[in-house]
Amino acid sequence: MILEPIVPTVLSVRRLPHADPALVTGYGGDPARHTALGLVTCDQDDAMYVALDEATKHAEVDVIFARSFYAGSAHASGRLSGEILGVLAATEPQAIEHGLAALLACLAHDACFYDADGKRTVTVFPHVITSLGDYLSREAGLSPGAPMAYLVAPPIEATIGLDAALKAADVRAVRVVPPPTETNFACAWLTGSLDACEAAALAYAAAVVDVALTPRR
């Protein structure tokens, strides 16, 4: 099964080398440790979550804010809003630069949604993280370095896909987010061995494609 990747579009990237402490606090950071910020908006929220995690593996940065926007990028509040705002924080601006470089490389070459029906009217995110960083490991309640299948699709496709993924491999669910998410999709995080996570992701994607092509059965 070969699916066409839909590469995320990065809409804005800005740095604040000396952010105001009130801003840092308001966005969940600690002004005693977080003085520099890196801010990114993108049209794919789940790809951004993965990319933020990737940043923590390459630089001394923390993810202090990451939030999906309601209804998704097709209904964004402005030209640069997209589907998510992610904020990295660090003690030094240089760490922000290294973190942003890793984040942008991940969005350009790794994490993305895929076209599941040949029309881009149904999309799927069957992403396997081979080694979790500090951010998503904390969110998932797993150890840094653990593998995780990060699975996202529209409501019914995601439901059928998750059932297929759990039955296809020796994995366990660490998070299941039923529909609707902020973007009206559904999400699941599964963990196990790397091979099991990859098998689960493949089963998930295949099930999503099957539902997209044969919605009534």
N, C-alpha and C positions, 0 to 999 in steps of 0.2 A: 504494500500500500504506500503510494507516494502522494503526499499532499502538498499543495502549493503554499509556501510560506507567505505570510502577510507581514512584512517587516514593519515594526513600529515607527511612527513618525515622532521624532523629538521636536517639540514645538517651542520650547524656551529653555535656556540654561543661564542662570545668573549666580554670581558669587557675592557674598557679603563678608569681606575679610575681618570686619570688626562690627559684628551685629550688636544692636542694642540689647542689653540684658533682659528687658521686658519682653522683647520679641522672642528671644530664646526661651524664656520661661513659658510664654504663651503657647509656644509650639511644642512644649514637652521636654525641652532641654534643660541643662544645668549650667547657668552662667559661670559657675566656678570652673567648669571644664570645657564648655562649648563657647568659643568666641567667634569662630569662623563658620559660615554656613555655605552650602551649595544647594541650589534649588533647581528642580527640573520638572517640566510638564511634558506629558506624552499622551498619545491617543490610545495606548493599550495599558490598562491598569495592572493586569497580572504580570505582564512582561516587566513592568517597572518594579513590582515587588521583588521579582527574581533579580533584577539588575541592582537594586538597592542592597540586597543580600550579598551579591557579588562584590560590591564596593567594599563591604566590611572584611572581605578576604584579602584585599590588596592594599588597604590603607587603614591607619588608625582613625577611623571615623565611626560615628554612631548614626543610626537612623532615628531621628527624633520625631519625624512626622511623615506619614504616608496615608493618604486617604483617597478612596475612589469617589468620583463625582456622580451624582444621581442621574440615571437614565443613559449614561455613557457618552462617548465622544460625539455621537451623531446629534446630541442635544446639548452640546457644551454651552457654557455661559458666555464664552467669548472665543475669538480666533486662536488665542494661545492657551486656552484652558485645557482642552483635551479631555482625558478621562481620569487624570490623577495628578496630584502634586506630591513630589517626594522631596524631603529635606534631609541632607546630610549635615552633621555637625562635627567639629573637631577643635582642638586647641590651636592648631596652626593652619594658615591658609594653604600651605604646601600639601598637607594631608588631604584637604578638600580637592585639590587638583588631581592627586593620585586616585582618590575615590571616584571623582567624576569621570576620569579616563576609563576606569574599569567599568563603571556603570554604562557609559555610552558605547563601549565596545560590546558589552553584553547585549544591549538593545540592537546593535547593528548586525551582530553575527550569531546570536545564540537564542535568546528568549523571544518567542513571537507566537501569535495565533496562526492557525492554518485554515485554508479554505476547505470546508468539508462537503460542499455540494457542487463545486465547479462554478458557482455563481456569486460566491462571497455573501450569500444570504444566510448561511449557517457556518459558523466558525467554531474552532475547537482549539484548546490549549492543553495538549498532552505532554507537558514538559517534565523532564526528569532532572533533578538537581543531583549531581553525583556526590557533592560534598557541601553540606549546609554551612553557611557563615553564621556570624553571631546574631544577625537580625532574625532570619526565619527560623533558626534553631530555637531561639527564645520564644518566638510566637507559636511554634509547633510543640514546644515542650520536649524537644529532642536534643541530643548532644551535637555540638559543632562537629562537622565532618561526616555526619550520618547522611545517607541518601534519602531522597524523598521524591515521590511522584506528585506533581502539582497539576491538578486536573480541573479544567473549566470548560463549560459549554452552556448553551441555552437550556431552559428548564427540563423539558422532557428528554432531550438528547443526553443531558448530564445525568439524569436519573437512571436511564437505561445503561448509559456508559459506566456509571459507578458500580452497578450490579455486575456488569461484565468484568470490570477490573478486579473486583474483590474475589470473583470466582476463578479468575485466570491465573492467579499467582498467590504465593504465600506472603501476603501483605496485610497490614492492619491500618485502619483509618485513625488518624490522629486529629483530624478535623473534617467535619462535614457541614457545609453551609448550604441548606436547601434554598430554593428560589423563594423570593427574589433577593439577590444581592443588590447593592446600589445600582449596578448596571443591568439588573434584571436577568442575570445568569445564575448558575449554581456552581459550587466549588467543592472539591475534596482534596485533602492531603493524605497520602498513603506512605507508609514506610515499610521497610524490609531490607533484604539484600539489594544490591544494585541491579542484579539480574531480575529479581522479582519486581522491582519498581519499573524497570523497562518493559517487562512483559505486561504489567498492569496498564501502563500508559498505552501500549500498542492495542490492547484489548479495548480500552476506553475509546481511543480514536476510531477503531473499526466499528464499534457500536454506534458512535455518533454519526459516522458516515452512513451506516445502514439505516438509521432512523431518518436522516436527512433525505436519503434517496427513496425510502419506502416508509412514509410517515404513518400509513394505516396498515395494520397487520392483525 
